[in-house]
Amino acid sequence: MSFSLSETSFDPRTLILLSLCFAILVISFSSLQFLFCLFAFSVCLAALFKVPFVSTMKKMLLIDGFMVLALLSLPFTFASGSFILFLGFPFYWDGLWLAIAILLKANSIFLCFTALMGRMGLAEFAHALAHLNVPSSFVQILLFMVRYIDVLKLELQRMLRAMKCRGFRYSTSWHCWKSIGHLIGMLFVRSIERAEQILIAMKCRGFTGTFPLLHHFHYSMKDTALVSTFIAFLIVFLSIGFLLDGSFLKGGI
């Protein structure tokens, strides 16, 4: 009989706090050996929680794609340490190590968050944040965003259909860009109008600015076991980080 941490339910508050602790540890050191150890730990964590490999890799490549231009330019722009000439330009080794460190940090944090909180719904995540005494305005914005992002998407699709019925076609002309600008402006106007309607409807139903917490999470022994094991690993990695980096936050990115 196989055992998987993904089959065991944990307190969402525990998972959020552990993810935050791991992220703080990752960004606090810059030694490549240490970051490789943390990346290996996050891969093992993802395997224990049975994170879907294909979909996770696609998301990771998407995140790395946003950073690829900055990472490729670092060896040529981070003027520090020794360098070689590459195609007539100075290629700095310190810039290359910095780019690799940023890549390892981003992917390690992404894998850890995916493993611990990947199966947590956004509403459950917001609920857990409220229990952790996160400012209620932030939690409400998150909940409204989850609830009404599809409504705004449908409104955008409706306006696009109306424009296409009037002969609008995508092109590189000035008229096309001007039409897209008007579309974005109207979407903001419609969003404000919809928000005002929602606020009036909620006040009619007794909304006073806060959501009452009717369901409460329960901390159990399995959460204690997870926290104890996770913290033990973090302490080990923290010791390794001090040995490799020399001091806390030395050259942290």
Secondary structure in CASP SS format (residue, H / E / C, confidence):
PFRMAT SS
TARGET T0000
AUTHOR 0000-0000-0000
METHOD secondary structure of the structure
MODEL  1
M C 1.00
S C 1.00
F C 1.00
S C 1.00
L H 1.00
S H 1.00
E H 1.00
T C 1.00
S C 1.00
F C 1.00
D C 1.00
P H 1.00
R H 1.00
T H 1.00
L H 1.00
I H 1.00
L H 1.00
L H 1.00
S H 1.00
L H 1.00
C H 1.00
F H 1.00
A H 1.00
I H 1.00
L H 1.00
V H 1.00
I H 1.00
S C 1.00
F C 1.00
S C 1.00
S C 1.00
L H 1.00
Q H 1.00
F H 1.00
L H 1.00
F H 1.00
C H 1.00
L H 1.00
F H 1.00
A H 1.00
F H 1.00
S H 1.00
V H 1.00
C H 1.00
L H 1.00
A H 1.00
A H 1.00
L H 1.00
F C 1.00
K C 1.00
V C 1.00
P C 1.00
F H 1.00
V H 1.00
S H 1.00
T H 1.00
M H 1.00
K H 1.00
K H 1.00
M H 1.00
L H 1.00
L H 1.00
I H 1.00
D H 1.00
G H 1.00
F H 1.00
M H 1.00
V H 1.00
L H 1.00
A H 1.00
L H 1.00
L H 1.00
S H 1.00
L H 1.00
P H 1.00
F H 1.00
T H 1.00
F C 1.00
A C 1.00
S C 1.00
G C 1.00
S C 1.00
F E 1.00
I E 1.00
L E 1.00
F E 1.00
L C 1.00
G C 1.00
F E 1.00
P E 1.00
F E 1.00
Y E 1.00
W H 1.00
D H 1.00
G H 1.00
L H 1.00
W H 1.00
L H 1.00
A H 1.00
I H 1.00
A H 1.00
I H 1.00
L H 1.00
L H 1.00
K H 1.00
A H 1.00
N H 1.00
S H 1.00
I H 1.00
F H 1.00
L H 1.00
C H 1.00
F H 1.00
T H 1.00
A H 1.00
L H 1.00
M H 1.00
G C 1.00
R C 1.00
M C 1.00
G C 1.00
L H 1.00
A H 1.00
E H 1.00
F H 1.00
A H 1.00
H H 1.00
A H 1.00
L H 1.00
A H 1.00
H H 1.00
L C 1.00
N C 1.00
V C 1.00
P C 1.00
S H 1.00
S H 1.00
F H 1.00
V H 1.00
Q H 1.00
I H 1.00
L H 1.00
L H 1.00
F H 1.00
M H 1.00
V H 1.00
R H 1.00
Y H 1.00
I H 1.00
D H 1.00
V H 1.00
L H 1.00
K H 1.00
L H 1.00
E H 1.00
L H 1.00
Q H 1.00
R H 1.00
M H 1.00
L H 1.00
R H 1.00
A H 1.00
M H 1.00
K H 1.00
C H 1.00
R C 1.00
G C 1.00
F C 1.00
R C 1.00
Y C 1.00
S C 1.00
T C 1.00
S C 1.00
W H 1.00
H H 1.00
C H 1.00
W H 1.00
K H 1.00
S H 1.00
I H 1.00
G H 1.00
H H 1.00
L H 1.00
I H 1.00
G H 1.00
M H 1.00
L H 1.00
F H 1.00
V H 1.00
R H 1.00
S H 1.00
I H 1.00
E H 1.00
R H 1.00
A H 1.00
E H 1.00
Q H 1.00
I H 1.00
L H 1.00
I H 1.00
A H 1.00
M H 1.00
K H 1.00
C H 1.00
R C 1.00
G C 1.00
F C 1.00
T C 1.00
G C 1.00
T C 1.00
F C 1.00
P C 1.00
L C 1.00
L C 1.00
H C 1.00
H C 1.00
F C 1.00
H C 1.00
Y C 1.00
S C 1.00
M H 1.00
K H 1.00
D H 1.00
T H 1.00
A H 1.00
L H 1.00
V H 1.00
S H 1.00
T H 1.00
F H 1.00
I H 1.00
A H 1.00
F H 1.00
L H 1.00
I H 1.00
V H 1.00
F H 1.00
L H 1.00
S H 1.00
I H 1.00
G H 1.00
F H 1.00
L H 1.00
L H 1.00
D H 1.00
G C 1.00
S C 1.00
F C 1.00
L C 1.00
K C 1.00
G C 1.00
G C 1.00
I C 1.00
END
